[in-house]
Amino acid sequence: MCRSIHTLHNFEPAATSDEVNAAALQYVRKISGSTKPSKANQEAFDNAVHEIAHITQHLLQDLVAVGPPKDREVEAAKAKERSARRFAIA
């Protein structure tokens, strides 16, 4: 799946509509195989992004979190550390 799509559930503060739209856009790009659709497909592409973002927003509102909310800065630091280990020159 797209590496650009990040977990949006159980963060404080909650995911913004911009983050949800960005995830929906990345999903539609991956599924369609196109980063920029043709004029003939633009409307279908935009509709799909809108609908997926809308459903995602409902999903995030309805999910129940068991653990405490995650901190975005802490999670970003963890990801940066994983990346540094993964791409470290031996």
N, C-alpha and C positions, 0 to 999 in steps of 0.2 A: 504494500500500500504506500501511499505518498508519505515520505518522511517529513513533509512540510505540515502535515496535519498533526496537531498535538492534542493531548487529552484536555478537555475543557471542563470536565466534571469535578466538583468538590475542590474548588479554589476560592480563596478569599482575597480580593473581591471576586464575585462571580464573573464568568465570561461575558465580555461585552458583545454587542451586536456586530461590531466590526470583526471580532475574532471568530464569531460564528459564521459570518459571511465569507471570511477568508478560508475557513475550513470547507465550507460548501463549494466555493469556487475551486479549490484544489481537488476536491472529490470529483466534481463534474469534469474538470480537465483530465484527470486520470482515466475516468470511465470513457470519456469521448475520444481520448487520444489526441486532443487538440488543445493547445494553449490559447489560441485565438481562432474562434470559429469563422467560417465563411459567412458572408452576408446572408446566404440562404439559411444558415443554421443559427444565426445570432439570436433570434427570438426564442427558439427552443432551448438554447444554451442558457440564456438569461432566465427563462421561466424555471428551468431545472435548478439553477443556483438559488433562486428566490424560494422555491418550494422546499428544497432541502434545508436551507437556512431556517425556514419557518418551523419545519418538523423538528429540527435539531434543537431549536429554542424550547419547544414544548418538551422534548425529551429531557433536556437539562433541568427544566423546572420540575418535572415529575420524578426524577431519580432521587432515591433516598441514600444519603451517605451514612455509612456506619462509623467511619473514623473522623477525626478532626479535619477541618479544611487544610489544604496544602498552601504553602507560601510560594508565590510565583518566583521570587528571587532565589529561594533555596532550591527549588526544582531546576531553575536555569543554571545555577552553579553546579548542581549534580550533572546535568547534561553536558556542560562545558568540560567537566572533569572526565566524564566517560569518553567524550570526543578526543580529549588530549591523550588519554591512555590508548584509544583505538588507533589514532593516527601518529603516535609517537614513533620517531625514527629510532630503530634499534641500534 
